[in-house]
Amino acid sequence: MADDSHILVVEDNAPLRERLARYLSGEGFRVTTAADATEARAKLRAINPDLMVLDVMMPGESGLQLTEALRKEQQSDMPVLLLTARGAPEDRIAGFEAGADDYLGKPFEPRELVLRIRAMLRRAPPPPPEAPTGPLQLGQAEFDLERGELRDAKGPIRLTGGEAALLAALAARPHEVLSREELAASLSMDESGERAIDVQVTRLRRKIEADPREPRFLHTVRGRGYVLKPGV
């Protein structure tokens, strides 16, 4: 299946970087490469990729540091897929905490990488027919489920791909408690997904709640999961 989405591959291992570029190009993607975080930043200033595949263990600024910096600076809300030889659950959680949307351990099958990329690019699917059709009010902000857009009086509020997908899943079934397992499945997350949901919830609360420690809209239901309760 061809795809003309633009992928930025950031990998310090030159042979692997070249192999990834050839494989992704062969799958129909447009590919730009960078050897480290400094070059990646320069490429990001010049192009607007649809997704970044980013190595974690790089000399200088690591992939985790780059991801976290981009999210904090709100320079980019593009999906980020981290690549690393360290695949322990705590390493995966650290990646999600930094703002990544997915995580793939090395070594990996190139086909799996492509499938994950395509899943990320189509994440936050259209809402089911019974989903609310109008914007949901979240205090001073509102979420347009059809567009996957959160905005307030000042304009759009940047969401990462994972945050947008999580908010869309909750907003499609407002006032209904959704388990971590359900949410992880709807976001196509792997076995660490249920823990990653907690990380994404924490990040999302910072953007929709006046006081994330005392949430008004995104509530935890102990032992069951999370529920979104829109309102003014």
C-alpha positions as CSV (number, residue, x, y, z in Angstrom):
1,M,0.0,0.0,0.0
2,A,1.6,3.3,-1.1
3,D,1.6,6.3,1.2
4,D,3.0,9.7,0.5
5,S,3.3,10.8,4.1
6,H,6.6,12.5,5.0
7,I,8.7,10.6,7.6
8,L,11.7,12.0,9.4
9,V,14.1,9.2,10.4
10,V,16.6,10.2,13.1
11,E,19.2,7.5,13.7
12,D,22.9,7.9,14.4
13,N,23.8,4.4,13.0
14,A,24.4,5.3,9.4
15,P,23.9,1.8,7.9
16,L,20.6,1.4,9.8
17,R,19.5,4.9,8.9
18,E,20.1,4.2,5.2
19,R,18.3,0.8,5.4
20,L,15.3,2.4,7.0
21,A,15.2,5.2,4.5
22,R,15.3,2.7,1.6
23,Y,12.6,0.5,3.1
24,L,10.2,3.3,4.0
25,S,10.7,4.8,0.5
26,G,10.0,1.5,-1.0
27,E,6.7,1.5,0.9
28,G,5.7,4.8,-0.7
29,F,6.7,7.2,2.1
30,R,8.6,10.4,1.5
31,V,11.7,10.1,3.8
32,T,14.1,12.7,5.2
33,T,17.0,11.5,7.5
34,A,19.0,13.1,10.2
35,A,22.0,11.6,12.1
36,D,21.4,13.3,15.5
37,A,19.2,15.7,17.4
38,T,20.9,18.8,16.1
39,E,20.4,17.8,12.5
40,A,16.8,16.8,13.3
41,R,16.1,20.2,14.7
42,A,17.5,21.8,11.5
43,K,15.3,19.5,9.4
44,L,12.2,20.3,11.5
45,R,12.7,24.0,10.8
46,A,12.9,23.3,7.1
47,I,10.2,20.7,6.6
48,N,6.9,19.7,8.2
49,P,7.0,15.9,8.5
50,D,3.9,13.9,9.2
51,L,5.8,11.6,11.7
52,M,9.2,11.2,13.2
53,V,11.0,7.9,13.8
54,L,13.5,8.7,16.5
55,D,16.4,6.6,18.0
56,V,16.6,7.0,21.8
57,M,20.3,6.3,22.3
58,M,22.1,9.0,20.4
59,P,25.3,10.9,21.3
60,G,24.6,14.3,22.7
61,E,20.9,15.1,23.0
62,S,19.0,11.7,23.3
63,G,15.8,10.9,21.6
64,L,14.0,11.1,24.9
65,Q,15.4,14.6,25.5
66,L,14.6,15.8,22.0
67,T,11.0,14.5,22.3
68,E,10.4,16.1,25.7
69,A,11.9,19.4,24.5
70,L,9.8,19.5,21.4
71,R,6.6,18.9,23.5
72,K,7.5,21.4,26.1
73,E,8.4,24.0,23.5
74,Q,5.1,23.1,21.7
75,Q,7.1,23.3,18.5
76,S,5.5,20.1,17.1
77,D,2.6,17.9,17.8
78,M,3.5,15.4,15.1
79,P,3.5,11.7,16.1
80,V,6.8,10.4,17.4
81,L,7.8,6.7,17.3
82,L,10.9,5.9,19.4
83,L,13.4,3.2,18.5
84,T,15.6,1.7,21.2
85,A,17.5,-1.4,22.2
86,R,16.1,-1.0,25.7
87,G,12.7,-2.5,25.8
88,A,11.9,-2.9,29.5
89,P,8.5,-1.7,30.6
90,E,10.0,1.2,32.6
91,D,11.9,2.3,29.4
92,R,8.7,2.3,27.4
93,I,6.9,4.3,30.1
94,A,9.8,6.9,30.1
95,G,9.2,7.3,26.4
96,F,5.5,7.9,26.8
97,E,6.2,10.3,29.6
98,A,8.6,12.3,27.3
99,G,5.7,12.7,24.9
100,A,6.2,9.9,22.4
101,D,3.2,8.2,20.8
102,D,4.7,4.7,20.3
103,Y,7.8,2.7,21.1
104,L,9.5,-0.1,19.2
105,G,12.4,-2.2,20.6
106,K,15.4,-3.2,18.6
107,P,15.8,-5.4,16.8
108,F,12.6,-5.2,14.9
109,E,10.9,-6.3,11.7
110,P,10.7,-3.5,9.2
111,R,7.2,-4.6,8.4
112,E,6.1,-4.0,12.0
113,L,7.6,-0.6,11.8
114,V,5.6,0.2,8.8
115,L,2.4,-1.1,10.3
116,R,3.0,0.9,13.5
117,I,3.6,4.1,11.4
118,R,0.4,3.6,9.4
119,A,-1.5,3.0,12.6
120,M,-0.2,6.2,14.1
121,L,-1.0,8.2,11.0
122,R,-4.6,7.1,11.0
123,R,-5.0,7.3,14.8
124,A,-8.1,9.1,16.2
125,P,-10.5,7.5,13.7
126,P,-13.9,9.1,12.9
127,P,-16.3,8.8,15.8
128,P,-18.9,6.0,15.8
129,P,-22.4,7.0,14.7
130,E,-23.8,7.3,18.2
131,A,-21.0,9.7,19.2
132,P,-21.8,13.3,20.0
133,T,-21.6,15.5,16.8
134,G,-21.2,18.9,18.3
135,P,-18.2,20.3,20.2
136,L,-17.8,19.2,23.8
137,Q,-17.4,22.0,26.3
138,L,-14.5,21.6,28.8
139,G,-14.6,24.8,30.8
140,Q,-13.1,27.5,28.7
141,A,-12.0,25.0,26.1
142,E,-14.0,22.9,23.7
143,F,-13.2,19.7,21.8
144,D,-14.4,19.2,18.3
145,L,-14.7,15.4,18.0
146,E,-15.1,15.3,14.2
147,R,-11.9,17.4,13.7
148,G,-10.0,16.1,16.7
149,E,-9.3,19.7,17.7
150,L,-9.1,21.2,21.1
151,R,-9.3,25.0,21.3
152,D,-10.0,27.9,23.7
153,A,-10.6,31.6,23.2
154,K,-6.9,32.0,22.2
155,G,-7.0,29.4,19.5
156,P,-6.1,25.7,19.0
157,I,-4.4,23.9,21.9
158,R,-1.7,21.6,20.7
159,L,-2.2,17.9,21.4
160,T,0.2,15.1,20.6
161,G,-1.2,12.2,18.6
162,G,-1.6,10.1,21.7
163,E,-3.3,12.8,23.6
164,A,-5.7,13.6,20.8
165,A,-6.5,9.9,20.3
166,L,-7.2,9.5,24.1
167,L,-9.4,12.5,24.3
168,A,-11.3,11.4,21.2
169,A,-11.9,7.9,22.7
170,L,-13.2,9.5,25.9
171,A,-15.2,12.2,24.2
172,A,-17.0,9.6,21.9
173,R,-18.5,8.1,25.1
174,P,-18.9,11.0,27.6
175,H,-20.1,10.2,31.1
176,E,-19.2,6.5,30.5
177,V,-16.4,4.9,32.5
178,L,-13.8,3.4,30.2
179,S,-11.2,0.9,31.5
180,R,-7.5,1.3,30.8
181,E,-7.7,-1.9,28.8
182,E,-10.5,-0.5,26.6
183,L,-8.6,2.8,26.1
184,A,-5.3,1.0,25.3
185,A,-7.1,-1.2,22.8
186,S,-8.7,1.8,21.1
187,L,-5.3,3.5,20.8
188,S,-3.7,0.3,19.4
189,M,-1.1,0.2,22.2
190,D,0.9,-2.9,23.1
191,E,1.3,-4.7,26.4
192,S,2.6,-1.6,28.2
193,G,-0.4,0.4,27.0
194,E,-2.5,0.3,30.2
195,R,0.3,1.9,32.2
196,A,0.9,4.3,29.3
197,I,-2.8,5.4,29.5
198,D,-2.1,6.8,32.9
199,V,0.8,8.9,31.5
200,Q,-1.3,10.2,28.7
201,V,-4.1,11.1,31.1
202,T,-1.7,13.1,33.3
203,R,-0.4,15.0,30.2
204,L,-4.0,15.6,28.9
205,R,-5.2,17.0,32.3
206,R,-2.5,19.7,32.1
207,K,-4.1,20.9,28.9
208,I,-7.8,20.7,29.8
209,E,-7.9,21.3,33.6
210,A,-7.4,24.5,35.5
211,D,-6.0,22.4,38.3
212,P,-4.8,19.0,37.1
213,R,-4.7,17.8,40.8
214,E,-8.4,18.5,41.2
215,P,-9.8,17.6,37.8
216,R,-13.3,18.8,36.8
217,F,-13.7,17.0,33.5
218,L,-11.3,14.0,33.3
219,H,-12.0,11.8,36.3
220,T,-10.4,8.7,37.7
221,V,-12.8,6.0,38.8
222,R,-10.8,3.9,41.2
223,G,-10.5,0.3,40.1
224,R,-12.4,0.9,36.9
225,G,-10.8,3.5,34.7
226,Y,-11.5,7.0,33.5
227,V,-14.5,9.1,32.5
228,L,-14.9,12.4,30.7
229,K,-17.6,14.7,32.1
230,P,-18.0,17.7,29.8
231,G,-19.4,20.9,31.2
232,V,-18.7,24.6,31.7
